Amino acid sequence: MTKQQEIAALRAFAESLPENTYLRPWLRDVLPIIERDITSDFFPSPFLPTEWKRERMEAAEHQAQHIIDKANTGVFLTNQECKRMRDEAARHWDGAVRELKAALKAMGAE
C-alpha cells in the first residue's frame, strides 16, 4: 500500500464515522498531523495536538492568573483599577482561545 493509499483509507474511515462519535472529532483533529507524518516518513504522533492545546491553555491560564493575583494583592489599587486588570486577564485568556482555534482551523483540525 502506498502512502497516498494509506492516507486515503484513513480519510475514508474518518468520514465514514457518524458525527456523534468520539473518534470522528479526534481523527479530524489529528488527521493533518498524521498525514504530514506519513508523507514525511515519521511515525504518526496523534498526541501532539492535545499536548499543544494543553500547553497553550496552561500558558494563557498562568498569564491570566498572574494578572488577577497582581490586581488582588495591590491594596493601593482602586476597585476600578482592579476591574481593569481582571478585564485585561480575561482578554488575554480569550485571545489565547481565539489563537488556538485559528491555529486548529488552519491545520484543518477544527
N, C-alpha and C positions, 0 to 999 in steps of 0.2 A: 504494500500500500504506500502511495506517495504521501508527502507532507500535505499537499493540497487535498488529497482524498481524505486524509485524517481530519483536516480542518473542516471540510465539507460535511463529513459524517458527524462531527461534534456539533456543528451549527444545526444540522438537520435534527439531531437528537434534542438539542436545547429548544428548538422551535416546536418540536412535537409535544412538549410537555404542556399541560394546562397552566394558565396564568396563575391559578391559586395554589400552585405547589411551592414548596420551599426551595427546591432545586433549580427551577427555572430562573428566578431573580438572581440567585447566586451565580449560576452559569453565565447569565447576562453580564454580571459584574466582572467575572474573571476571564471570560472568553477572549477579549482583546489581548490580555497578557499571555494567556495560553497560546493563542495563535502566534504572537510575536516570538514566544519561546520556541515553539515548534519550528518556525521558519528560521530561527537563529541557531538551531541545534542545541538549545538549552533544555534541561528537564523542566517541564511546566511547574510553576510555583504558584498555586492558587491562593496562597496565604498573603501574598503581597498587598492586594487591595485592602484587606481587612486590617493588616498591620499599618498601612499608610493612613487609612482613615482614623484608626485609633491614635496614632501619633499626632495627627493634625488636630483632632478634637482635644487631646490632652494638653497640647501646647496652647490652644485657644482658651481652654478652661483655666490653665495656670495663669495666663496673662490677665484674664478677666478677674480671677480671684485676687491677684496681686493688686489690681486697681481698686477692687472693693475693699480689701484689707487696708490699703492706704487711705481710702475715704473714711472707713470706720474708725481708724486709730488716730486720725487727725482731729484732736479735740479743739484745735484752733479754727477748724473749718466751720463754716455756716452750714445749715441744712441744705441751702441751695447749692453750695459747692459740693457737698456730699452727693446730692442727687445728680449733679452734672457728671461727677466721676462714675457713679453707678451706671448712668446712661452711656457713658463712654465705654465702660466694660461690656455692656450689652451690645453696643455697636461692633466692638472687636469680635465678640462671640458670633454675632450674626454674619459679620464679614467672613469669618473663617468658615462658617457653614456654607455661605454662598460660594466661596472659593472652592471648597471641597466638592460641592455639587457641580460646579462648572468644570472642574478637572475630571470628574467622573463622566460627565456628559461628553467631554472632549475625547475621553478614552472609549466612548461608546458603551459605558457600563451603567448608565442610569436609565 
